[in-house]
Amino acid sequence: MDETGVLDEALERLHGAGPERMGRLTNHAPMVVEALAARGQGAGVHRWVDLYARKLEEFPAGVERVTRSNWAAALGDSRRVADWVGYFQGEVGERGWREVLAEWWPRLLPGMYGGSTHPVIRVGHAVRTLRAGETGPRVNELAHGLGYWAARHRPVTGLAPLPGADSAAAALDAVRPIAVREGGFPARLDRITGLPVWAADVTEPDEAHRRLTDLVRAATHRYATHAHGEPTMLVHAATAPNAVLRTLPALPKDLWVPSMRAVWTASAAVTAMYAPDESAPYTPPGPLTPGELAERALAHGDEHVIKLTDTALDVGDEHAFAAVLRAVELSEPLV
């Protein structure tokens, strides 16, 4: 995956920074460098970090140590992110990352909506790189991702089941936009009262995997025709479910169905909060190979463009590549 070691070097460089800046904006750098390394763009990783460095803040100070006996009181407390990261660093060092992930995934799953779904996405990137090869910086990156998720843990409850559809694409089309589409992610999330039913009848892990694959494909395709509504935030309708999909092979199979259901809610919620009322037909300027697409994303530099490209390459079809070209057109480049 990264024979030169550039990914581990970049992760070590980035672990001195906090997971957010200005108290609310996510640090995307660990996710981006993993995506670039995975897509053969390792040579550009350090230069990209140099450009992105102005968006980083120092790692925050701790408040009070999180332990196995007091963790419940600290869950969802964003002030405690350093405490949580320290807790998970100790846990993965003592017990191994797979055991810790299996224990904490179901605890954290209901709260994936905090941090605008970025924590689960960061965990998904970390798990992919660990499955490719276990190193100290990669294990540490998982601890950072889990700690960020625990600190930003934010459940969603009380949503009414609305008429849905069998296919993921049709279910996303059935999502009703919230009436007032302004404000940040938490404020918009509070305005969602119901979401369409999708895949509620699934009970088998392998079927959950198939359905989740369909959701990633549908959300990526949909970006090409709906990104004009909000090109940045709509990326997460695809990248959040793909993060969960990448994590499934490292989890016990009895967690696959609840994982699929939880991230459907997240993808549908992002759609309700940020998608426009109407689609806009989009014709890409021309076909690109996977390598050319990855190079185009790196040259543009926007963190969401790079992460959408990474997901689109997993989907692997022309419609998904068109979504990336649309993101390039609509997003501000990193300069």
N, C-alpha and C positions, 0 to 999 in steps of 0.2 A: 504493500500500500504506500509506504513512504520510506524507501530504502535509504535515502540520504539522511534521515533523522531530522529533517527540517520541521516536521510537525511537532516532534517532541521539543525541539528548541523553541518554537513559537509558543507552545503551551507554557513552558517554563517562564518565558518572557511575559506572558499575559497573566499569570497567576498572581502577580503583584498588584493587579488592578481589580477593582470591585465589579460585581455583576451589573451594576447600574451607574448612571450619572444623573445628576440633578434630581436624585430621589425618585425617578420614575422611568427614565429612558434606559433601555437594555443595552448592555455591552454585547455586541454581536461577534466580537473578534474571535473568541474560541470556536464558535460554530463555523465561521467563515474559513478560518485556516484549516479546519478539518475537511471542509468541503473542497477547498482548493487542492489540498494534498490528495484527497481521494480521487480527484478528477484529473490528475496528472499536471497540475499547475503549481507544484511545489516550488519551482524556481522563482515564482512571483510572490511567495508568501511573506517574506520579511519586508519587501518593499511595500506591500499592501498594509502591513502592520504599521510601518513608518507613517503612512498617510493617515491611517485611522487613529493614531496615537493621541491626537488632539481631542478625541472623544472619550478618552479614558480618564477615570478618577482612581485615586489610590484605594487599595483595599481598606474597608472600614474597620474601625476598632470594635472589639467585642463588648458585650454588655454583661452577660452572665453565662457561665458554662452550661451547655445543654448536656443532659445525661440520659441514661436509659430510664430513669425514674421520673424526670421532670419534663420530658420532651413535649408532652401534650399541651402544657401551658405555653410553650414557645411557638407552637405551630401557627403559621400565618402572621407572625410578628416580624415585619420587614426590618425592624431595628436590630434583629437578632441574626442577620445573615452571616456575620463572621462567626457567631457561636455555632450556628448550624453547620457551616463548612468545616469548622474544627471538629465537630462531633462526627461528621461523616469521614473525615480524614482518619480519625482514630478507628472507626468501625471497619472501613475497607482495609486498613492496614492490619487489623487484628483478625478479621474473619474472612476476608476475600470479597472482591466486588460482586460476584454473582450471588452469594448468600445475602449480602446487604441489599442488593437490588431487589431480589425476590421478596424480602421481608418488607421493604419500604414502598415498593411500587403500589400495592393495594392501599396503603395508608395515604399516599400522596395523590393517587389517581382522582379522587373526587375534587381535588383542588387545583386541577391543571389550568384553570381559567385565570388565576393570578399571574401578574407579570405579562399579561397579554399573550399567554401560552408560550412565552419564550423559555421558561424553565424546562418544560417537557421536551421542547425542541433541542435545547442544549444537552439534555440527558440522552436523547436519541443519537445525536452526533457522537457523544462520548462512548456510548455502547457500541456503535458501529466500529469505531477505531479500536476499542478493546477486543472486539471479536476478531479483528484483523491481526492484532498483536498486542500483548500486554506489556506495558512499560510503566515506570513510575509516574511520569508526567500524565499519562493517559488515565491511570487509576486516580490520580489527584484531580484530573479534570472531571471525572464522574463525581467525586466528592463535592467539587464546586457546584456542579449542576444540581445534584440532589439537595445541597444546602440552600441554593437559591430557590428551588421549588418549595422546600419546607418553609422558608421565610415568607414567600409570596403565596402560600397555600390559600386558595379562595374558592370555596364550594359554590355551586349553583343548585338551588332547590326550588320546588314549587312550580316547575314549568308544566303547563297544560299540554297533553299530547294532541297535536293537530293532525288533520288528514295528511298522509304521506304518500309514498310510492314505493314500488319494489326496487327500482334501480337507484343507484346513488345520484346519478345525474338528475333524474326526475324529482328525487327528494330535495335536492338543493334548489331546483326550480320552484318547489312548493314552499320554500321558506318565505315567510312574510317579513318584509323590512319593518324595522321599528319606526314609529311615527316621527320621532324627533332624532335625526341623525346628526348630532353635534355633541361636542365634548369628548373626553377621553374614553378609553376602553372601559374602566370601571363604571362610569356614569351610563354609558350605553348598555352595558351588560345588565344593569339594574332595570332597564326598560323592557327587557325581553320577558314576555309572559307565557309564551308557548312556542314549541318547535314541532315540525312534522315528524311523524313516526317513520323510522326506517330500520330494517333488519331486526325488529323486535322479536321475531320468531327464531332467531339463530341461537342454537344451543351447543353446536359442535365447534371445537377450536379451529379446525381446518376451514370450515365455512366462514368463521369470523375473519380468518386471514384473507380469504378470497374476497369477502365483502369490503374489508379495509383496503385491499388493493384497488378495488373498483372506486372507492371513495377518493383515494389519492388521485387516480386517473381523472375522475370527473371534476374534482375541484381544480386540478391543474388545467384541464381543458377549458373550464369555465372562466378562468382568469383572462384568457385571450379576448373574450367578448364582454367581460364585465369589469375589467380593471380600471376603466375610466371613472368608476365611482370613487375608488380610493386605492391607488396602485400599491401603496405600501402595506396597509393592514390586510388587504385581501389575500396577500401571499400566504398568510397563516392558515387560511382555510385549507390549503394543500400541504404546507410544511408541517403543521401540527400532526395530522394523521399519518404523514410519512414518518415522522419521528417515532410514533408508536409502532408502526409497521416494522421499522428497523429493529425495535427493541424486542418484539415478540419472540424471536428465536432464543433470546437469553433468559426468557421467563418461563416458569412452569405453565403448562398448557391450560390449566384451569383459570389462568388470568387473561387468556386471550379474548374471551367473549366480553367480560366487563370492560376490558381495555378498548375494544372496538366500540362499545356503546358509549363510553365516556367521551371518546374523541369525536364521535359523530356529533354529540352535543356541542363540543367546542367548534368544530368546523361549521356546523349550522348556525351557531351563535355569531361567529365572525361574519358569515354571509348576511345574517339579519341586520347586523350593526353597520356594515360598510358597503354592501352591494347596491348598485343603482337600481332604479325601478325597471329599466329596460336595458336589454342587451344592445350592443353595437357591433355589427359585422366587422370582422377584421381579417384582412388578407396579408400574410407576412410578405416581406420584400423578396424572399427567395430561400431555398433550402440550405441548411448547413449540416455538416457532419457533427457528430458529438464532440470531437476535439475542437472544431471551429467554434461551436457554441460555448464551450468552456472558456476558450480564449477570449471570445467576445465579452463574456461576463466579467472576467478578470480585468480586461481593458476598461470596461465601464466602471467597475469598482464598487458600486453601491451594494451594501451588505444584503439587502433583500433580493436584489437581482441575482447575486451569486447563490444565495440559498434556494431561490426558486429554480435556478438552473440545475442545481444539484438534484432537486426532486424531479424536474422535467427529464433529466437524463435517466433516472430510475424508470419513469413511465416509458420513455424511449420512442415515442411516435411523433409524427410531423405536427400534430395538433399541440402537443406539449411543447415542442420547440417553438411554435408560434407564440405560445404564452410568454416565453422568455423574451422573444423579440419585441413583444408588446411592452413588457416590463422595461426593457432598455429604452424604448421610445418615451415612456411616461415618467421615468425616474431620473432624479438628478444624479449625475456621475460624481464619484468621489475624486476630488481634485485637491 
